[in-house]
């Protein structure tokens, strides 16, 4: 059985610290510091800059009037993430804001219940 040996890049960065990236196979340097990969790095950075950015302004507004609407939104978000149709950062934001909205619904419901109890007590 062949043993796989992994090693760290031997390059020293501009700030004087040792590079902590994994070295490429059959090299003492990582992809970034290996002079043999200079053209590949250039092409990769060019390709990354040309990646089309997703426009989320096309999403239609939704109305979240009750906790059930939030549950439906979260279920839809989960399904879109799983299908690769929605960016994970957008999904995280939706989840975070949904948590806050759920708390607002809870506080509003408690306020309504307190008002009702106060009305009942004041009529007695």
C-alpha positions as CSV (number, residue, x, y, z in Angstrom):
1,X,0.0,0.0,0.0
2,X,1.4,3.4,-1.1
3,X,1.6,5.9,1.7
4,X,0.4,9.4,0.9
5,X,2.6,12.1,2.3
6,X,1.3,15.6,2.4
7,X,3.5,18.6,3.0
8,X,3.3,22.3,3.3
9,X,4.5,24.9,0.8
10,X,8.1,26.0,1.4
11,X,7.6,29.6,0.1
12,X,7.9,32.6,2.2
13,X,5.2,35.2,1.7
14,X,5.8,39.0,1.2
15,X,5.1,39.6,4.9
16,X,8.0,37.3,5.9
17,X,5.7,34.5,7.1
18,X,5.8,30.9,5.8
19,X,3.1,29.9,3.4
20,X,0.8,27.4,5.2
21,X,-0.9,26.0,2.0
22,X,-0.6,22.4,1.0
23,X,2.2,21.8,-1.5
24,X,1.4,20.4,-4.9
25,X,2.1,16.7,-5.6
26,X,5.7,16.3,-6.7
27,X,6.5,19.9,-5.7
28,X,7.7,21.7,-2.6
29,X,5.4,24.7,-3.5
30,X,1.7,25.3,-3.5
31,X,-0.3,26.2,-6.7
32,X,0.1,29.9,-5.9
33,X,3.8,29.9,-5.4
34,X,4.8,27.3,-8.0
35,X,6.4,29.1,-11.0
36,X,5.3,26.2,-13.3
37,X,1.7,27.1,-12.7
38,X,2.0,30.9,-13.5
39,X,-0.1,30.7,-16.7
40,X,-2.7,28.5,-15.1
41,X,-3.0,30.9,-12.2
42,X,-3.5,33.8,-14.6
43,X,-6.2,32.0,-16.6
44,X,-7.9,30.9,-13.4
45,X,-8.0,34.5,-12.1
46,X,-9.3,35.7,-15.5
47,X,-12.0,33.1,-15.5
48,X,-13.0,34.0,-12.0
49,X,-13.4,37.6,-12.9
50,X,-15.6,36.7,-15.8
51,X,-18.0,34.6,-13.8
52,X,-21.5,36.0,-14.3
53,X,-22.9,37.5,-11.1
54,X,-26.4,36.4,-10.0
55,X,-29.0,39.1,-10.0
56,X,-31.4,38.6,-7.1
57,X,-33.4,41.7,-8.0
58,X,-35.6,39.5,-10.2
59,X,-37.1,37.8,-7.1
60,X,-40.7,38.7,-6.7
61,X,-41.7,40.2,-3.3
62,X,-43.4,37.8,-0.9
63,X,-45.7,38.7,2.0
64,X,-45.0,37.1,5.3
65,X,-48.1,37.8,7.3
66,X,-48.0,34.8,9.8
67,X,-45.7,32.1,11.0
68,X,-47.0,29.6,8.4
69,X,-45.8,31.9,5.6
70,X,-42.3,31.9,7.2
71,X,-42.4,28.1,7.4
72,X,-43.3,27.9,3.7
73,X,-40.6,30.4,2.8
74,X,-38.0,28.3,4.7
75,X,-39.2,25.1,3.1
76,X,-38.9,26.7,-0.4
77,X,-35.5,28.1,0.4
78,X,-34.2,24.7,1.6
79,X,-35.5,23.1,-1.6
80,X,-33.9,25.8,-3.8
81,X,-30.5,25.4,-2.1
82,X,-30.6,21.7,-2.4
83,X,-31.4,22.0,-6.2
84,X,-28.6,24.5,-6.6
85,X,-31.1,27.3,-7.6
86,X,-30.3,29.7,-4.7
87,X,-26.9,31.0,-3.4
88,X,-26.1,29.7,0.0
89,X,-25.4,33.2,1.2
90,X,-28.9,34.4,0.3
91,X,-30.3,31.3,2.0
92,X,-28.4,32.0,5.1
93,X,-29.7,35.6,5.1
94,X,-33.3,34.4,4.6
95,X,-32.9,31.9,7.5
96,X,-31.4,34.6,9.8
97,X,-34.1,37.2,9.0
98,X,-36.8,34.6,9.3
99,X,-35.7,33.8,12.8
100,X,-36.1,37.5,13.7
101,X,-39.5,37.7,12.0
102,X,-40.7,34.6,13.9
103,X,-39.8,36.3,17.2
104,X,-41.7,39.4,16.1
105,X,-44.8,37.3,15.4
106,X,-44.4,35.7,18.9
107,X,-44.1,39.1,20.6
108,X,-47.1,40.4,18.7
109,X,-49.2,37.4,19.6
110,X,-48.3,37.8,23.3
111,X,-49.2,41.5,23.2
112,X,-52.6,40.6,21.7
113,X,-53.2,38.0,24.4
114,X,-52.1,40.4,27.2
115,X,-54.5,43.1,25.8
116,X,-57.4,40.5,25.7
117,X,-56.6,39.5,29.3
118,X,-56.5,43.1,30.4
119,X,-59.9,43.8,28.8
120,X,-61.5,40.8,30.4
121,X,-60.1,41.8,33.8
122,X,-61.2,45.4,33.5
123,X,-64.8,44.4,32.7
124,X,-65.0,42.3,35.9
